[in-house]
Amino acid sequence: MIETLTRFGRALRDEGLDSGPGRIADFCRAAALVGPADLYWAGRATLVGGGEEIPVYDEVFRRFFGATPKGEQHRPIRGPVVVETERRRGLASPVELLREKSFSRCSREELAALAKLMNGLTLTIPARRTRRLERARGGRPDLRRTLRRSFRTGGEPLELLRRSRRRRPRRLVLLLDVSGSMDAYSRALVLFAHAALRGHPRWDAFCFGTRLTRVTRALAGSDPDEALRRAAADVVDWDGGTRIGESLKRFLDDHGHGGLARGAVVVICSDGLDVGDPELLAEQMARLARLAYRIVWLNPLQEDPAYEPLARGMHAALPHVDLFLSGHSLASLEEVADALARL
Amino acid sequence: MFRSVEEVEEALRRESYLPDRGLATAIFLALRMGRPLLLEGEAGVGKTEVGKTLSRILGAELVRLQCYEGIDASQALYEWDYARQLLYARALQAGEVGVAERVSELYGPEFLLERPLLRALRAGAGAVLLIDELDRADDEFEAFLLEVLADFQVTIPEIGTISAAEPPAVVITSNRTRELHDALKRRCLYHWIEFPDLEREVAIIRLRAPGASEPLARSVAETIARLRELDLVKPPGAAEAIDWAQALSHLGAESADGQAGRETLGWAVKNREDLRRVEAALGD
């Protein structure tokens, strides 16, 4: 029996559930406690760690033990409520031509000039207020330290010390679509990533098309040309097709869930033209939304004022996006930088 | 201690909580295996109620830790009563306290303010610890909580280690506004509470809103079930169903579809966009 239960647990793990040896042992104990009639529920309580895992569990359970008990129908899980999506258009301002020029119409030389300008672009995102309090000039009274300090003066509290919430920098993660349809923008966006990452050792950048490549390492170093060359060498699917949902899943499975995306600002640069399954994309976006602090989506197609997010992929992702901007030119990226600082 | 899932079902029912088989099994296992029970599900399916009911069944004290953003150990575990310590220090200085009582007493148990976690640890098996809406607290707090839940003991430097001889029953609820850490999930037994099916909903309404007749309860349950199909921002939970039935019975209504139902819709649907959507859908 134990052998069957263990194989069942392993099968769930193959399907992506977090059923390690500890959990399988729990499952065996639970199964022994409740008896065969409630085997289904014993497994639900010990092997499942989230509502979205229930359909997978049900399917594997049926494969191993036949029917699942008739009970309340499991309804699909809805994602958490997201902050209402804000849409803004680039404001036309008659400043330098290059700043306003769409990346898609820039020559190689212009891109090189832009790379220099981008280095002047510094991204800041709001710090995370942690639960810890630290000594500060203002804020609420720190009675613990006030009391300790009063011992120096014979129990007379002469000075009221204060403390306030500690701030910790948040992480920013860039996910860049470098598939064929983004061809006109992807090089400029990689340069943007290069500029963004400078001075932020904990920030990360990934490129994706049909697969996901971490380019944080490649983008290190001060020379943008060099960085672009290294990134292009690492990314094997440059100018290929797009599978946003699968790439996102890969990101979450391999990096995001482990902590990269947790509490982070995640910036996705993509036109949302996806050949993959839009349902998968929606699912993964919901997952990301639960982990990340904010999700920003840069879609350069927005440079066309008539653009509407009708592509299936874009449509599926949009409900989970906190901020939907363009990022098709330097001026637009500056706007992005502004918006990020106010997140 | 319960010997079977049926006994748990029976006990919950006696306390006016109608569980489905899965929930009863999860509670049974959590108690038998000495593990925290993590409950998730849409708002209003009765997650918090499980903790409260459990404390009544076990005859244990309910210790509730309501989580919120920024909660920290001094609000969850313990805090020194600094104001009293200061007064005491002044008294010491003025010679109003005997020689035998020394400064070290400033950190004696009488100056320790007990917060929910410490209270639950001290009460041990005599308490049910309800950690409500854990998803609202931040990552660090979750890590801290995991530590406490791992061995049910804490160390207060000035006093020593306090541990629960027998751990309290622990119920954790989350509304999934954020993903909880895998480590915490691994520590817990898990149950996702579904909206009740029609028959159970009717039974719940009749139990909790005794004024509502059977036909009224059924009509409310049916309407609520339809509302849940509408993909609302906030689908009505069991709590809304009970309130609505109660309101309708006060108005002497016999069903939820009539004029009275329309006028009291706000008991079930509490979001403006949802209301508009529901009104449009119920129109046809």
Boltz contact constraints between the chains, C-beta under 6 A:
constraints:
  - contact:
      token1: [A, 18]
      token2: [B, 182]
      max_distance: 6.0
  - contact:
      token1: [A, 30]
      token2: [B, 29]
      max_distance: 6.0
  - contact:
      token1: [A, 33]
      token2: [B, 32]
      max_distance: 6.0
  - contact:
      token1: [A, 34]
      token2: [B, 5]
      max_distance: 6.0
  - contact:
      token1: [A, 34]
      token2: [B, 25]
      max_distance: 6.0
  - contact:
      token1: [A, 38]
      token2: [B, 5]
      max_distance: 6.0
  - contact:
      token1: [A, 38]
      token2: [B, 25]
      max_distance: 6.0
  - contact:
      token1: [A, 41]
      token2: [B, 22]
      max_distance: 6.0
  - contact:
      token1: [A, 41]
      token2: [B, 25]
      max_distance: 6.0
  - contact:
      token1: [A, 44]
      token2: [B, 22]
      max_distance: 6.0
  - contact:
      token1: [A, 45]
      token2: [B, 26]
      max_distance: 6.0
  - contact:
      token1: [A, 45]
      token2: [B, 29]
      max_distance: 6.0
  - contact:
      token1: [A, 45]
      token2: [B, 189]
      max_distance: 6.0
  - contact:
      token1: [A, 45]
      token2: [B, 190]
      max_distance: 6.0
  - contact:
      token1: [A, 45]
      token2: [B, 191]
      max_distance: 6.0
  - contact:
      token1: [A, 48]
      token2: [B, 190]
      max_distance: 6.0
  - contact:
      token1: [A, 49]
      token2: [B, 185]
      max_distance: 6.0
  - contact:
      token1: [A, 49]
      token2: [B, 190]
      max_distance: 6.0
  - contact:
      token1: [A, 51]
      token2: [B, 40]
      max_distance: 6.0
  - contact:
      token1: [A, 51]
      token2: [B, 192]
      max_distance: 6.0
  - contact:
      token1: [A, 71]
      token2: [B, 20]
      max_distance: 6.0
  - contact:
      token1: [A, 72]
      token2: [B, 20]
      max_distance: 6.0
  - contact:
      token1: [A, 72]
      token2: [B, 194]
      max_distance: 6.0
  - contact:
      token1: [A, 72]
      token2: [B, 197]
      max_distance: 6.0
  - contact:
      token1: [A, 80]
      token2: [B, 177]
      max_distance: 6.0
  - contact:
      token1: [A, 131]
      token2: [B, 70]
      max_distance: 6.0
  - contact:
      token1: [A, 131]
      token2: [B, 72]
      max_distance: 6.0
  - contact:
      token1: [A, 131]
      token2: [B, 138]
      max_distance: 6.0
  - contact:
      token1: [A, 131]
      token2: [B, 140]
      max_distance: 6.0
  - contact:
      token1: [A, 131]
      token2: [B, 141]
      max_distance: 6.0
  - contact:
      token1: [A, 143]
      token2: [B, 82]
      max_distance: 6.0
  - contact:
      token1: [A, 147]
      token2: [B, 82]
      max_distance: 6.0
  - contact:
      token1: [A, 147]
      token2: [B, 85]
      max_distance: 6.0
  - contact:
      token1: [A, 147]
      token2: [B, 86]
      max_distance: 6.0
  - contact:
      token1: [A, 154]
      token2: [B, 93]
      max_distance: 6.0
  - contact:
      token1: [A, 155]
      token2: [B, 89]
      max_distance: 6.0
  - contact:
      token1: [A, 155]
      token2: [B, 90]
      max_distance: 6.0
  - contact:
      token1: [A, 155]
      token2: [B, 93]
      max_distance: 6.0
  - contact:
      token1: [A, 290]
      token2: [B, 178]
      max_distance: 6.0
  - contact:
      token1: [A, 290]
      token2: [B, 179]
      max_distance: 6.0
  - contact:
      token1: [A, 291]
      token2: [B, 179]
      max_distance: 6.0
